[in-house]
Amino acid sequence: MEKETKKVEAKEKPFWQELLSYIVLIIVVLLIKHYVVSPVRVNGISMVPTLKDKDYMLLNKIGYRVGKIKRFDIVVVDYDGEYIIKRVIGLPGDKVEYRNNKLYINGKYVEENYTREDMDNYNITSLGQSTVPKDYYFVLGDNRPVSKDSRIIGFVPRKNILGKSTFTLLPFDRFGSKK
């Protein structure tokens, strides 16, 4: 018995169908980048040693739409059109104070494992409030002596926090999750 080979010809899609599939793909990618996740670049040394200048990270934009901002999260803040990466220290209602290079939240000592830099004595009352206002956050860079953070720019409104960024993509030797 001889096997018959049938030649199957693929039908060529019309040009407009092919073009439409590429347009849909581009729209999906743009929507994901705009609403879900996008790359961000660290500019400067304000988060050393955790993050380094020119690190590329993923910005999780959807996490805070469904979850809460937590103390010590690394966040991207829109400060006058400039994106800065900082660490959340004070949540709404918190009283934040540094005494003898130690962090106190609401009068209780809180250990910080991510910075090696000394922090001068500081109290948020210097910003004109005794506690972090509702819908605002107190953020600091890990490299305290050079960081442009809430000590300079004031409390950060919730609406200016674009998302959480803890995963480094590049350079490859720094690939992975950062806390």
C-alpha positions in Angstrom: 0.0 0.0 0.0 1.4 3.3 -1.0 0.9 6.3 1.2 -0.5 9.3 -0.5 1.0 12.6 0.5 -1.4 15.4 0.4 -0.1 18.8 -0.1 -1.7 21.2 2.3 -1.5 24.7 1.3 -1.9 27.4 3.9 -4.3 30.1 2.9 -2.7 33.5 3.0 -4.4 36.0 5.2 -5.5 39.2 3.6 -3.2 42.1 4.4 -5.7 44.0 6.5 -6.1 40.9 8.9 -2.4 40.6 9.3 -2.1 44.4 10.0 -5.0 44.2 12.5 -3.2 41.5 14.5 -0.1 43.6 14.8 -2.1 46.7 15.8 -3.9 44.6 18.5 -0.5 43.3 19.8 0.9 46.9 20.0 -2.2 48.1 21.8 -2.0 45.3 24.4 1.8 46.0 25.0 1.1 49.7 25.4 -1.8 49.1 27.8 0.4 46.7 29.9 3.2 49.3 30.0 0.9 52.1 30.9 -1.3 50.3 33.5 0.5 47.2 34.8 4.3 47.2 34.6 7.0 49.3 33.0 10.8 49.6 33.2 12.3 52.5 35.2 15.9 53.6 35.5 17.6 54.6 38.8 19.2 58.0 38.4 21.7 58.9 41.0 23.1 57.4 44.2 20.3 58.3 46.7 19.3 54.6 47.2 22.9 53.1 47.5 23.6 50.4 48.8 20.2 48.9 47.9 20.0 50.3 44.3 22.8 51.7 42.2 22.9 54.5 39.6 21.7 53.3 36.2 20.0 50.1 37.5 17.0 49.2 35.4 14.0 48.0 37.4 10.4 46.9 36.9 7.8 49.3 38.2 4.7 47.5 39.4 1.9 50.0 38.7 -1.1 47.8 39.5 0.0 46.6 43.0 -1.1 49.7 44.8 -4.5 49.8 43.0 -5.4 46.6 44.7 -3.1 46.6 47.8 -1.8 49.1 50.4 1.5 51.0 50.5 3.6 49.4 53.2 6.4 50.8 55.4 9.8 50.2 53.8 8.4 49.6 50.3 10.6 51.0 47.5 8.5 53.3 45.5 8.7 55.5 42.4 7.4 59.0 43.1 6.5 61.7 40.5 8.0 64.8 41.9 7.3 67.8 39.6 7.6 65.5 36.5 10.8 63.9 37.7 10.6 60.2 38.8 12.5 59.6 42.0 12.9 56.2 43.8 12.7 56.3 47.6 11.7 54.1 50.5 8.5 54.6 52.4 9.3 55.3 56.1 6.2 57.1 57.4 2.6 56.1 56.7 -0.5 58.4 57.2 -0.9 59.1 60.9 2.6 58.1 61.9 4.9 60.3 64.0 8.4 59.8 62.5 11.6 60.7 64.4 15.3 59.9 64.3 17.2 60.1 67.5 20.9 59.0 67.9 20.8 57.4 64.4 17.7 55.3 65.3 14.3 55.4 63.7 11.3 55.8 66.0 7.7 55.4 64.6 5.0 56.6 67.0 7.6 56.5 69.8 8.7 52.9 69.3 12.2 52.0 67.9 12.1 50.4 64.5 15.1 48.6 63.1 16.4 49.5 59.6 18.4 46.8 57.8 18.9 48.5 54.4 21.0 51.6 55.1 24.5 52.0 56.4 24.4 55.8 56.5 23.9 57.8 59.7 20.8 59.8 60.0 21.0 63.1 61.9 18.4 63.7 64.5 15.2 64.6 62.7 11.6 65.0 63.6 8.8 65.5 61.0 7.5 68.5 63.0 10.1 70.4 61.0 7.6 69.9 58.1 4.9 71.7 60.0 3.0 68.6 61.1 3.2 66.3 64.1 2.1 63.3 62.1 2.1 62.2 58.5 -1.1 63.7 57.0 -3.9 61.5 55.6 -3.2 60.3 52.1 0.5 61.3 52.3 3.8 59.5 53.0 7.2 60.3 54.4 9.9 58.8 52.1 13.7 58.7 52.4 16.6 57.5 50.3 18.8 54.8 51.7 21.9 57.0 51.1 20.7 59.7 53.6 23.5 62.3 53.2 22.8 62.8 49.5 19.1 62.0 49.1 16.5 64.5 47.9 13.6 63.1 49.9 10.8 64.1 52.3 13.2 66.1 54.4 13.5 68.4 51.4 10.4 67.9 49.3 8.0 67.4 52.1 5.3 64.7 52.5 4.5 62.8 49.2 0.8 62.7 48.2 -0.6 59.1 47.6 -1.5 60.2 44.0 2.2 60.9 43.2 3.3 57.4 44.1 3.3 55.6 40.8 4.0 52.1 42.1 6.4 49.7 43.8 9.8 48.9 42.3 11.7 45.9 43.8 12.9 43.9 40.9 16.2 44.8 39.2 16.5 43.8 35.5 19.9 45.2 34.6 22.8 45.0 35.0 22.6 41.2 35.1 24.9 40.9 38.1 22.3 42.7 40.1 19.3 40.8 38.6 16.6 40.0 41.1 14.4 41.2 44.0 15.6 44.1 46.2 14.1 44.9 49.6 
